[in-house]
Amino acid sequence: QSTDMSPASSTTSLPVSPLPEEPLFFKDGIKDECAVLKLQLKERDELIAQLREELEKAQCFQKALASQADKSTQTELVG
């Protein structure tokens, strides 16, 4: 029998340790990035809502102008 105790020749398995905890700065960095992204998402949603309102107002104004233009170009029937 060999007295060689190298890890490669060892038949006993080493205990498997759980994965190490993520470093604290990494977790904080992820949380900070998540908070920033949520804020950007909220701001984007607010901007979309604002632009939709402006678009609706502009479309209503455009329809009103088109309606007035149609009436002003009509001629009265003289009978």
Distance bins in CASP14 RR format, pairs under 12 A and 6 or more apart:
PFRMAT RR
TARGET T0000
AUTHOR 0000-0000-0000
RMODE 2
METHOD distances of the structure
MODEL  1
1 9 0 0 0 0 0 1 0 0 0 0 0
1 11 0 0 0 0 0 1 0 0 0 0 0
2 8 0 0 0 0 0 1 0 0 0 0 0
2 9 1 0 0 1 0 0 0 0 0 0 0
2 10 0 0 0 0 0 1 0 0 0 0 0
2 11 0 0 0 0 0 1 0 0 0 0 0
3 9 0 0 0 0 0 1 0 0 0 0 0
4 10 0 0 0 0 1 0 0 0 0 0 0
4 11 0 0 0 0 0 1 0 0 0 0 0
5 11 0 0 0 0 0 1 0 0 0 0 0
5 12 0 0 0 0 0 1 0 0 0 0 0
7 13 0 0 0 0 0 1 0 0 0 0 0
7 14 1 0 0 1 0 0 0 0 0 0 0
20 26 0 0 0 0 0 1 0 0 0 0 0
21 27 0 0 0 0 1 0 0 0 0 0 0
22 28 0 0 0 0 0 1 0 0 0 0 0
22 29 0 0 0 0 0 1 0 0 0 0 0
22 30 0 0 0 0 1 0 0 0 0 0 0
22 31 0 0 0 0 0 1 0 0 0 0 0
23 29 0 0 0 0 1 0 0 0 0 0 0
23 30 0 0 0 0 0 1 0 0 0 0 0
24 30 0 0 0 0 0 1 0 0 0 0 0
24 31 0 0 0 0 0 1 0 0 0 0 0
25 31 0 0 0 0 0 1 0 0 0 0 0
25 32 0 0 0 0 0 1 0 0 0 0 0
26 32 0 0 0 0 0 1 0 0 0 0 0
26 33 0 0 0 0 0 1 0 0 0 0 0
27 33 0 0 0 0 0 1 0 0 0 0 0
27 34 0 0 0 0 0 1 0 0 0 0 0
28 34 0 0 0 0 0 1 0 0 0 0 0
28 35 0 0 0 0 0 1 0 0 0 0 0
29 35 0 0 0 0 1 0 0 0 0 0 0
29 36 0 0 0 0 1 0 0 0 0 0 0
29 37 0 0 0 0 0 1 0 0 0 0 0
30 36 0 0 0 0 0 1 0 0 0 0 0
30 37 0 0 0 0 0 1 0 0 0 0 0
31 37 0 0 0 0 0 1 0 0 0 0 0
31 38 0 0 0 0 0 1 0 0 0 0 0
32 38 0 0 0 0 0 1 0 0 0 0 0
32 39 0 0 0 0 0 1 0 0 0 0 0
33 39 0 0 0 0 0 1 0 0 0 0 0
33 40 0 0 0 0 0 1 0 0 0 0 0
34 40 0 0 0 0 0 1 0 0 0 0 0
34 41 0 0 0 0 0 1 0 0 0 0 0
35 41 0 0 0 0 0 1 0 0 0 0 0
35 42 0 0 0 0 0 1 0 0 0 0 0
36 42 0 0 0 0 0 1 0 0 0 0 0
36 43 0 0 0 0 0 1 0 0 0 0 0
37 43 0 0 0 0 0 1 0 0 0 0 0
37 44 0 0 0 0 0 1 0 0 0 0 0
38 44 0 0 0 0 0 1 0 0 0 0 0
38 45 0 0 0 0 0 1 0 0 0 0 0
39 45 0 0 0 0 0 1 0 0 0 0 0
39 46 0 0 0 0 0 1 0 0 0 0 0
40 46 0 0 0 0 0 1 0 0 0 0 0
40 47 0 0 0 0 0 1 0 0 0 0 0
41 47 0 0 0 0 0 1 0 0 0 0 0
41 48 0 0 0 0 0 1 0 0 0 0 0
42 48 0 0 0 0 0 1 0 0 0 0 0
42 49 0 0 0 0 0 1 0 0 0 0 0
43 49 0 0 0 0 0 1 0 0 0 0 0
43 50 0 0 0 0 0 1 0 0 0 0 0
44 50 0 0 0 0 0 1 0 0 0 0 0
44 51 0 0 0 0 0 1 0 0 0 0 0
45 51 0 0 0 0 0 1 0 0 0 0 0
45 52 0 0 0 0 0 1 0 0 0 0 0
46 52 0 0 0 0 0 1 0 0 0 0 0
46 53 0 0 0 0 0 1 0 0 0 0 0
47 53 0 0 0 0 0 1 0 0 0 0 0
47 54 0 0 0 0 0 1 0 0 0 0 0
48 54 0 0 0 0 0 1 0 0 0 0 0
48 55 0 0 0 0 0 1 0 0 0 0 0
49 55 0 0 0 0 0 1 0 0 0 0 0
49 56 0 0 0 0 0 1 0 0 0 0 0
50 56 0 0 0 0 0 1 0 0 0 0 0
50 57 0 0 0 0 0 1 0 0 0 0 0
51 57 0 0 0 0 0 1 0 0 0 0 0
51 58 0 0 0 0 0 1 0 0 0 0 0
52 58 0 0 0 0 0 1 0 0 0 0 0
52 59 0 0 0 0 0 1 0 0 0 0 0
53 59 0 0 0 0 0 1 0 0 0 0 0
53 60 0 0 0 0 0 1 0 0 0 0 0
54 60 0 0 0 0 0 1 0 0 0 0 0
54 61 0 0 0 0 0 1 0 0 0 0 0
55 61 0 0 0 0 0 1 0 0 0 0 0
55 62 0 0 0 0 0 1 0 0 0 0 0
56 62 0 0 0 0 0 1 0 0 0 0 0
56 63 0 0 0 0 0 1 0 0 0 0 0
57 63 0 0 0 0 0 1 0 0 0 0 0
57 64 0 0 0 0 0 1 0 0 0 0 0
58 64 0 0 0 0 0 1 0 0 0 0 0
58 65 0 0 0 0 0 1 0 0 0 0 0
59 65 0 0 0 0 0 1 0 0 0 0 0
59 66 0 0 0 0 0 1 0 0 0 0 0
60 66 0 0 0 0 0 1 0 0 0 0 0
60 67 0 0 0 0 0 1 0 0 0 0 0
61 67 0 0 0 0 0 1 0 0 0 0 0
61 68 0 0 0 0 0 1 0 0 0 0 0
62 68 0 0 0 0 0 1 0 0 0 0 0
62 69 0 0 0 0 0 1 0 0 0 0 0
63 69 0 0 0 0 0 1 0 0 0 0 0
63 70 0 0 0 0 0 1 0 0 0 0 0
64 70 0 0 0 0 0 1 0 0 0 0 0
64 71 0 0 0 0 0 1 0 0 0 0 0
65 71 0 0 0 0 0 1 0 0 0 0 0
65 72 0 0 0 0 0 1 0 0 0 0 0
66 72 0 0 0 0 0 1 0 0 0 0 0
66 73 0 0 0 0 0 1 0 0 0 0 0
67 73 0 0 0 0 0 1 0 0 0 0 0
67 74 0 0 0 0 0 1 0 0 0 0 0
68 74 0 0 0 0 0 1 0 0 0 0 0
END
